[in-house]
Amino acid sequence: MKNEQKNISHFNISPLANAGVHVVNMQNEIREEHNISKPHRDNHFLIMLANGGNFKLSIDFKEVSFSELTLLCVFPEQIHHIIEVQKPNGWIISFDPAVVDIEVKELFELRFHSPMFLEPQSDFYLHLTTLLNLIEKSQATIVNKYSSKSIHSLLTAFLYSIACNLIFTSATDNTNQNRSTIIKDTFNQLLKQHYKTWKQPAQYASELAISVSHLNDTVKALTGSSVSIHIQQASILEAKRQLYYTSKSVKEISYEVGYDEPVYFGKLFKKITNLTPLEFRQQFRD
């Protein structure tokens, strides 16, 4: 990596300070044990607000590129690392999922899966930068339990500001959010919770109190893929993470993501990725 990349390649997202919240300014050089230039997964949220610079990351084996005035969220358990960065400026904030309002968490899972580009001098951008400045300064002057509570309050305001913008953007893009969109979003929430055990579209349709054909037609019309494909892709994504980040056998991973027949799992994995599980592990990790 180039010399100008060193500031971010050695960021440390330390054990979460301040009862679950930690913010780092990108202009600071921090050299500790958690090097985000190497692929890894965390059990906390990570949000990056870039004021300047150019960034290239890998998140769950997909390349994500963006430049200044961008907001990005990395979710717990996603495999991620920095590929390349030039002249970084801004903040990285990490926080425990336990401090996130459940409705905000679900909204992020539905709407915040790609970089959010920010308008300079917009109220939204100014609110975020003001709050991050305050969090950064507050965590440097912890004196008692009320200091931590003030940081939690600032984090809550930060997350609610993002949630408000996500809702506003969704309403602008789709002013008449119809029943189909609600079905698709609810299906995605159920899928995240149950993909390891609910392998049949009928299980999701039953929970939604609609027919299988209606669920499948709705999801396919809005996403381009059938319900069965979404179920398979959710399982294979977690299998990729396990293959990359653990030393578990293919059989163990097959059972963990809900397939009792490792041979079938291997065939399904190759059908979706064009690689066998072991080929994937060798290519992306070894």
C-alpha positions in Angstrom: 0.0 0.0 0.0 1.2 3.5 -0.7 2.7 5.7 2.1 -0.3 8.0 2.0 -2.5 5.1 2.9 -0.8 4.3 6.2 -3.1 6.4 8.5 -6.1 4.3 7.8 -4.4 0.9 7.2 -3.4 0.9 10.9 -6.6 2.1 12.5 -7.5 0.3 15.7 -11.1 -0.3 16.5 -10.3 -1.1 20.1 -12.5 -3.0 22.6 -15.5 -0.7 22.6 -14.9 2.0 25.1 -17.5 4.2 26.8 -19.9 1.3 27.3 -20.1 0.3 23.7 -19.0 3.3 21.6 -15.7 4.3 20.0 -14.9 6.9 17.4 -11.6 7.5 15.6 -10.6 10.5 13.5 -9.1 9.4 10.2 -6.4 12.0 10.4 -5.0 10.4 13.5 -2.4 7.6 13.1 -3.2 4.8 15.5 -1.0 1.7 15.5 -2.4 -1.1 17.6 -3.4 -4.7 17.2 -6.5 -4.5 15.0 -5.3 -3.8 11.5 -8.3 -3.1 9.2 -6.1 -3.5 6.1 -6.4 -7.3 6.7 -9.7 -9.1 6.2 -11.6 -9.7 9.4 -15.1 -9.7 10.9 -16.4 -7.8 14.0 -19.3 -8.2 16.4 -20.0 -4.5 16.3 -21.3 -1.9 13.8 -18.8 0.3 12.0 -19.9 3.5 10.3 -17.4 5.6 8.3 -18.0 9.2 7.3 -15.5 10.3 4.7 -15.0 14.1 4.5 -12.2 13.6 1.9 -10.0 11.1 0.2 -10.6 8.0 -2.1 -11.5 4.6 -0.7 -11.7 1.1 -1.9 -12.9 -1.6 0.5 -14.0 -5.2 0.3 -17.2 -6.0 2.2 -18.5 -9.6 2.1 -16.2 -10.3 -0.9 -17.6 -7.4 -3.0 -15.5 -4.4 -3.9 -16.9 -1.0 -2.7 -15.4 2.3 -3.9 -16.3 5.8 -2.9 -14.7 9.2 -2.4 -15.3 12.3 -0.2 -18.6 13.2 1.5 -19.8 9.6 1.8 -21.4 7.6 4.7 -20.8 3.8 4.8 -22.0 1.1 7.2 -20.3 -2.2 7.9 -22.6 -4.6 9.8 -21.6 -7.0 12.5 -20.2 -10.3 11.1 -19.5 -8.9 7.6 -16.0 -9.8 6.3 -14.3 -6.6 5.4 -11.0 -4.9 4.9 -9.4 -1.8 3.3 -8.0 -2.5 -0.2 -6.7 1.0 -1.0 -7.2 4.5 0.5 -5.7 7.9 -0.4 -5.7 11.0 1.8 -8.4 9.9 4.2 -10.3 12.5 6.2 -13.3 12.0 8.4 -14.3 9.5 11.2 -14.8 5.8 11.9 -17.2 5.1 14.7 -17.9 1.6 16.1 -20.6 0.6 18.5 -22.1 -2.4 20.1 -25.5 -3.6 18.5 -26.9 -3.6 22.0 -26.9 0.2 22.1 -28.9 0.4 18.8 -32.7 0.9 18.9 -34.2 -2.2 17.3 -36.3 -0.2 14.8 -33.2 1.7 13.7 -31.2 -1.6 13.4 -33.9 -3.1 11.2 -34.1 0.0 9.1 -30.3 0.0 8.5 -30.5 -3.7 7.6 -33.2 -2.9 5.0 -31.9 0.4 3.6 -28.2 1.0 4.4 -26.3 -1.6 2.3 -24.5 0.8 -0.1 -22.5 4.0 0.3 -24.7 7.1 1.1 -23.5 10.1 -0.8 -23.8 13.4 1.1 -24.6 16.9 -0.1 -22.0 19.5 1.1 -23.5 22.1 3.4 -26.7 20.2 3.7 -28.4 20.1 7.1 -28.0 16.3 7.3 -24.2 16.5 6.6 -23.7 19.3 9.1 -25.7 17.5 11.8 -23.6 14.3 11.4 -20.2 16.1 11.5 -21.3 18.2 14.5 -22.4 15.0 16.4 -19.2 13.1 15.5 -17.0 16.1 16.6 -18.9 16.1 19.9 -18.6 12.3 20.4 -14.9 12.4 19.7 -14.3 15.3 22.2 -16.6 13.7 24.8 -14.8 10.3 24.7 -11.5 12.1 25.3 -12.8 13.6 28.6 -14.7 10.8 30.4 -15.0 11.6 34.0 -18.0 9.7 35.3 -21.0 7.7 34.4 -22.8 10.8 33.0 -20.0 11.3 30.5 -20.8 7.8 29.1 -24.5 8.6 29.1 -23.9 11.8 27.2 -22.0 9.8 24.5 -24.8 7.4 24.3 -27.2 10.2 23.7 -25.0 11.7 21.0 -24.7 8.3 19.3 -28.5 7.9 19.5 -28.9 11.3 17.8 -26.4 10.4 15.2 -28.2 7.1 14.3 -31.6 8.7 14.4 -30.4 11.4 12.0 -29.3 8.7 9.5 -32.5 6.8 10.0 -34.5 9.9 9.3 -32.6 10.5 6.1 -33.1 6.9 5.0 -36.8 7.2 5.5 -36.9 10.5 3.7 -34.9 9.1 0.8 -37.1 6.0 0.5 -40.2 8.2 0.6 -38.8 10.4 -2.2 -37.8 7.4 -4.3 -41.1 5.7 -3.8 -43.8 8.1 -2.6 -46.5 5.4 -2.8 -44.8 2.6 -0.8 -47.3 -0.2 -1.5 -48.1 -3.5 -0.1 -45.6 -5.2 -2.3 -42.7 -3.3 -0.8 -43.9 -4.0 2.7 -44.0 -7.7 1.9 -40.5 -7.7 0.4 -39.1 -5.8 3.4 -40.8 -8.1 5.9 -39.6 -11.1 4.0 -36.0 -9.8 4.2 -36.3 -9.3 8.0 -37.6 -12.9 8.4 -34.9 -14.2 6.1 -32.1 -12.7 8.2 -33.6 -14.3 11.3 -34.5 -17.7 10.0 -32.5 -18.6 6.9 -30.6 -21.4 8.7 -33.8 -23.3 9.6 -36.5 -22.0 7.2 -35.5 -23.4 3.8 -38.9 -23.5 2.2 -40.8 -20.4 0.8 -43.9 -21.7 2.4 -42.6 -21.0 5.9 -42.1 -17.4 5.1 -45.5 -17.1 3.3 -47.2 -18.6 6.3 -45.6 -16.1 8.6 -46.7 -13.3 6.3 -50.2 -14.8 5.9 -50.1 -14.9 2.1 -49.8 -17.6 -0.5 -46.4 -18.9 -1.7 -47.1 -17.8 -5.2 -48.0 -14.3 -4.1 -44.8 -14.0 -2.0 -42.7 -15.3 -4.8 -44.2 -13.1 -7.5 -43.8 -10.0 -5.2 -40.2 -10.7 -4.3 -39.2 -11.6 -7.8 -40.9 -8.5 -9.3 -39.0 -6.2 -6.9 -35.6 -7.9 -6.7 -35.4 -10.0 -9.9 -34.8 -13.2 -7.9 -37.2 -15.8 -6.5 -37.7 -16.5 -2.8 -35.8 -19.8 -3.0 -32.8 -18.0 -4.5 -32.8 -15.4 -1.7 -32.9 -18.2 0.9 -30.0 -20.0 -0.8 -27.9 -16.8 -1.2 -28.3 -16.0 2.5 -27.0 -19.4 3.5 -24.1 -19.3 1.0 -23.1 -15.9 2.1 -22.7 -17.1 5.7 -20.9 -20.2 4.5 -18.4 -17.9 2.6 -17.8 -16.0 5.8 -17.2 -19.2 7.7 -15.0 -20.7 5.1 -12.9 -17.5 5.1 -12.7 -16.7 8.7 -12.8 -20.1 10.5 -11.0 -23.4 10.1 -14.2 -25.4 10.3 -14.6 -28.3 7.9 -17.0 -28.0 4.9 -19.3 -30.6 6.7 -19.4 -28.5 9.9 -20.2 -25.3 7.9 -22.9 -27.2 6.0 -24.6 -28.1 9.2 -24.2 -24.6 10.7 -25.9 -22.9 7.8 -28.8 -25.4 7.8 -28.0 -28.2 5.4 -27.9 -31.7 6.7 -26.5 -33.2 3.6 -22.9 -31.8 2.9 -22.9 -33.2 -0.6 -26.0 -31.2 -1.5 -24.5 -28.2 0.2 -21.3 -28.5 -1.9 -23.3 -28.8 -5.1 -25.4 -25.8 -4.2 -22.3 -23.7 -3.2 -20.7 -24.4 -6.6 -23.9 -23.7 -8.5 -24.0 -20.2 -6.9 -20.3 -19.3 -6.8 -18.8 -21.5 -9.6 -16.4 -22.7 -7.0 -16.4 -25.7 -4.6 -16.2 -24.7 -0.9 -12.6 -25.7 -0.7 -11.7 -23.9 -3.9 -13.3 -20.8 -2.4 -11.3 -21.1 0.8 -8.1 -21.5 -1.1 -8.7 -18.6 -3.5 -9.9 -16.1 -1.0 -8.0 -17.0 2.2 -5.0 -19.4 1.6 
